[in-house]
Every structure is written in structure tokens, then in C-alpha cells.
């Protein structure tokens, strides 16, 4: 190779004016570097503070005790929920302990619900994942009106006609009905639909009255609401006792 050809081949790598002009501007390099840094930061924040994607409008917290964190989001709002993710264990523990202390001054409300104070305390203090009883205790302790929907049933923990949120369990997963802008307050249409199409449980310890309180047609209506087949495999209507037992099994 001649010296002129060798020089031409090395030109792109030489510290010359033409070589410097061919390099991307520093602002472009900086912008790309900043974009990568921001992307990593956003991904990190997402992993730490955000939850799984909504499924059919159901917002599902990322932490283990989903029932608790659904309550906490309604009670404290999106900002406090996000802030709490950095020390979620302490927030959860301290909130449950504070709830127990508050409940000891509200025994009358607890008695009317059919629960016992000791049972509420045990669930809030020792359960790794609270259920409806723990949710009830939190709502009563901090005066948060909620409705809990599970399958074809619903229970109200409300103050008069108010409702700050819908906690729902669908296919074994518990989440919160949340709008895209963060609001959890259900619409009047949603509340009407729940109250007209689902089975209301007023007392979780007695979700249904004694069989003597119902006629066959009453049980058929309840079965339809719960999705229980009121006919046997031969297409005949089930006997009252059998239909009642199947309803209980569903509840």
C-alpha cells in the first residue's frame, strides 16, 4: 500500500479538524447518557414503589398483604402509599398496632358486627395476610368506609351512605378498584350494580339465616345470585335442603 493510501485510511482516526467534525456533538452524547440513566432510575422506582398492572380495572399491590395495602391506599392516598414502599414493613406493622389500640375504644362497633375484639387483635398482629376480619378492623379503627366484594357476595364497612373504595377478591387475587387518575371512590352506578346484582352479607359469622327462614323460591333467587345451580343433573329442581346446603358451601 502506498503512503498516500495509508494516510487516507488513517484519516478517520487522526486528531484532525475533519475527524472532529465527524464526531457526534457532546450534547447528543450527553442526552443519550442521561436518557439511559433516567430509564434505569425509572425502572428502579417502578420495582420499588409500583404495583402489578391492573387486571380488569383491579389494581393489585405488589406487597404480600394485599388486603392491607388496598386499605392503606384508600386511607392515605397514592402519595403516601408510594412513599411508604421504601419502609413498607415498618409502616404495615405500626399501622396494625395502632389499629389495635384504636379498636379497644370502639368495642360497641365491634359487637354489632359479630366479631370479637380478641379475634381482630390476633389477625392484625399475627396474620401475615389479613382477611375480611382484619380489613374490618382497620376500617373501624380509622373510620374508613369500604365495600368488600368477593365473588358474587359483598359486605359493607361504611359510614351511612359513604364509600371511599371497593376492595375486591377475584379468582383468589385481592385488589382495589382504582381509576387511572388514582381516585378510588366508586361511582353511584357501580354501587347500585353491586347492591342489586350481588348477595349481601350483613354478618360474616352468619352469612345466611336458618333454612326455616326461607321458602324454596327465596333459595332459588339466592342461588341464581351466587351462580349456584338450582337443578340437579336430571334437570329437576333440587330439594330445599340440598339447595340450602349448596348455597352454604358457596358462601
QUISULBEL-V64359 format. One record per residue. N is the residue number from 1. PHI is phi in degrees with one decimal (* if undefined). Layout:
BEGIN
n = {N	N}
phi = {PHI	PHI}
END
This chain:
BEGIN
n = {1	2	3	4	5	6	7	8	9	10	11	12	13	14	15	16	17	18	19	20	21	22	23	24	25	26	27	28	29	30	31	32	33	34	35	36	37	38	39	40	41	42	43	44	45	46	47	48	49	50	51	52	53	54	55	56	57	58	59	60	61	62	63	64	65	66	67	68	69	70	71	72	73	74	75	76	77	78	79	80	81	82	83	84	85	86	87	88	89	90	91	92	93	94	95	96	97	98	99	100	101	102	103	104	105	106	107	108	109	110	111	112	113	114	115	116	117	118	119	120	121	122	123	124	125	126	127	128	129	130	131	132	133	134	135	136	137	138	139	140	141	142	143	144	145	146	147	148	149	150	151	152	153	154	155	156	157	158	159	160	161	162	163	164	165	166	167	168	169	170	171	172	173	174	175	176	177	178	179	180	181	182	183	184	185	186	187	188	189	190	191	192	193	194	195	196	197	198	199	200	201	202	203	204	205	206	207	208	209	210	211	212	213	214	215	216	217	218	219	220	221	222	223	224	225	226	227	228	229	230	231	232	233	234	235	236	237	238	239	240	241	242	243	244	245	246	247	248	249	250	251}
phi = {*	-71.6	-61.4	-67.7	-69.1	-63.7	-63.9	-65.7	-67.3	-88.1	-54.9	-61.6	-101.0	-88.9	-80.1	-122.7	-63.4	-64.8	-64.9	-65.6	-65.5	-77.3	-74.6	-66.1	-61.2	-59.0	-63.0	-68.0	-61.6	-63.1	-63.8	-65.0	-63.1	-65.6	-64.1	-64.3	-63.5	-65.4	-63.4	-63.7	-63.7	-63.8	-65.0	-64.9	-62.3	-60.9	-67.4	-83.3	-118.2	-110.9	-104.5	-68.0	-66.8	-62.5	-122.1	53.8	69.5	-101.2	-87.2	-116.0	-60.9	-83.3	-77.7	-62.7	-84.7	-65.7	-60.7	-61.4	-73.6	-64.2	-59.9	-61.7	-63.1	-65.6	-68.6	-102.9	93.4	-64.8	-62.0	-66.5	-60.9	-63.0	-62.9	-72.8	-64.1	-72.4	-141.7	-63.8	-61.0	-66.5	-61.7	-62.8	-61.4	-66.9	-66.3	-66.9	-65.7	-64.1	-63.9	-61.0	-63.1	-68.4	-65.3	-65.0	-99.6	-131.2	-65.2	-63.7	-63.0	-69.2	-61.1	-65.7	-85.0	93.5	-89.7	-114.3	-57.0	-63.1	-68.5	-63.6	-60.6	-62.2	-67.8	-69.5	-88.5	-110.2	-74.6	-72.5	-134.5	-76.6	-110.1	-61.5	-61.4	-66.1	-61.8	-58.8	-60.6	-64.0	-64.4	-68.4	-62.0	-111.6	56.3	-111.2	-83.2	-132.5	-121.7	-109.4	-112.4	-134.8	60.6	-102.9	-122.4	-146.3	-132.5	-108.5	-119.6	-125.0	-112.8	58.2	-103.0	-80.1	-155.4	-92.6	-174.5	-115.2	-95.1	-133.5	-114.9	-124.5	52.8	83.9	-109.8	-100.1	-150.9	-124.1	-73.8	-133.1	-79.4	-55.1	-84.3	102.6	-69.8	-112.2	-68.0	-70.9	-78.5	-61.3	-63.8	-63.0	-64.0	-62.0	-64.8	-63.5	-73.9	-99.1	-110.0	-111.4	-87.6	-85.6	-110.8	-82.2	-129.2	-57.8	-76.0	-137.4	-66.1	-146.4	-76.0	-63.8	-59.7	-66.6	-80.4	-124.1	-91.8	-61.2	-64.2	-62.4	-67.9	-63.0	-64.5	-63.5	-60.9	-62.8	-63.6	-87.1	79.1	-91.8	-70.4	-89.1	-114.9	-84.6	-58.1	-89.4	88.1	-90.3	-64.5	-64.9	-66.0	-54.8	-63.1	-66.0	-63.7	-63.5	-63.2	-67.4	-65.5	-59.5	-61.6	-72.5	-78.9}
END
